[in-house]
Amino acid sequence: MTETTVSLTLKLLSQIFGSAGHEHVSVRLWDGTLWPDSEPRRATIVLKHPGALRAMFLPGTELELAEAYLFDDFDVEGDIIQVFDLEETIVEATAGFSRKLRIARDLLRLPDLACHDPSRRANVRLAGRKHSIDRDRQAVTYHYDQSNDFYALWLDQRMVYSCAYFPKPDTDLDSAQEYKLDYICRKLRLKPGQRLLDIGCGWGGLVIYAAQKYGVDATGVTLSRPQAELANQRIAEAGLSDHCRVEVRDYRQIDEPEGYDVLVSVGMFEHVGETLLPVYFQKAFSLLKPGCVFLNHGIASNATIREVKGPTFNDAYVFPDGELVPINVTLRVAENSGFEVRDVESLREHYALTLRHWVRRLEAKHDEALKYVDEVTYRIWRLFMSGSSHGFSRGRLNVYQALLVKPTTRGESRLPLTRADWYVS
């Protein structure tokens, strides 16, 4: 029986991964058998039991494949990002109804030993109307309230949970995140005494930096209470409590008749939802003084790539209710809300590098991470961040900084003629 199962598994591996699918990835079976050979590769998929391939591929959905990893039907040793290169190979190798049917029949011959019992699923269950204030709070806290200590293990020292900026490929993460914060401040052309609002401020890295280095009065808002508590603790330790603060508040609940001199949002935009984009940009427009700027930094989908049908891993385990839209959609809604688009910059390659740093740092702290979260949660973040890094590298995902201005009644932008000051440190 074991020999038959091993032989069938090896046959299926050749069918599913094809002849070109193992350039950087090998597979090790539960009994130690290696496929396609014993040559070392950058990543190794480890099948934990004779029914692993059945658990991975018979359901035929992205979510079920992800759950097979989360609940230990298989593991990945080495550079997990390499595994995502197999996606196109698998699609090509299983193209055609007859080929899929033949593979499905062989998968059914493997024992049903799946480890991921649906009753053990740790995915979120949200209540209420989608993108209502209460439901958005549920979605955001599901992701960000894991543990401040967990995030601190693999983020930079400022705990900036968004794309860094790398002047050179070998720049360390702490420096790259500081470069990003300063780059944003220069794009905003901050001046002492200005009032800045950071929508979705996380652990307060940007508001603290802007208050320290540029002398602004900075307010940040987040829906995560643990984030706000740690941010305000750090603000107090830095002696900035008179000039900087973080509040637990939804952006729709902000009411500031005097308005702000500067608005910024970094990495929050993905939670807004396409139907709420007009509300988001109209709110930002109403909060900003005329002749002032709003920098919106957010991940975008690729308009040329078809969306995955059905529930996805990210929907179920990472960012429930999160939505990515193409940049053209974002800019159209921003313009319809009254903003003038002054600059749009892609930082796609920077996010691929950032995520690689995060994955490596998380993997290096695996044992310590388990003091704060369980193994499934650790695997959720490892899978999510490695898959995202691959997505940015291949252009499936992008991240843009859009600089928007609210013109005066006379149409003045009050911006300089060039961007030269952005690049003078």
URWO-V434154 format. One line per field, one symbol per residue. ss: DSSP state (H for helix, E for strand, L for the rest). A space follows every 10 residues. Layout:
# URWO-V434154
ss=???
This chain:
# URWO-V434154
ss=LHHHHHHHHH HHHHHHHLLL LLLLEEEELL LLLEELLLLL LLEEEEELLL LHHHHHHLLL LHHHHHHHHH LLLEEEEELH HHHHHHHHHH HHHLLLHHHH HHHHHHHHLL LLLLLLLHHH LLLLLLLLLL LLHHHHHHHH HHHHLLLHHH HHHHLLLLLL LLLLLLLLLL LLHHHHHHHH HHHHHHHHLL LLLLEEEEEL LLLLHHHHHH HHHHLLEEEE EELLHHHHHH HHHHHHHLLL LLLEEEEELL HHHLLLLLLE EEEEEELLHH HLLHHHHHHH HHHHHHHEEE EEEEEEEEEE ELLLLLLLLL LLHHHHHHLL LLLLLLHHHH HHHHHHLLLE EEEEEELHHH HHHHHHHHHH HHHHLHHHHL LLLLHHHHHH HHHHHHHHHH HHHLLLEEEE EEEEEELLLL LLLLLLLLLH HHHLL
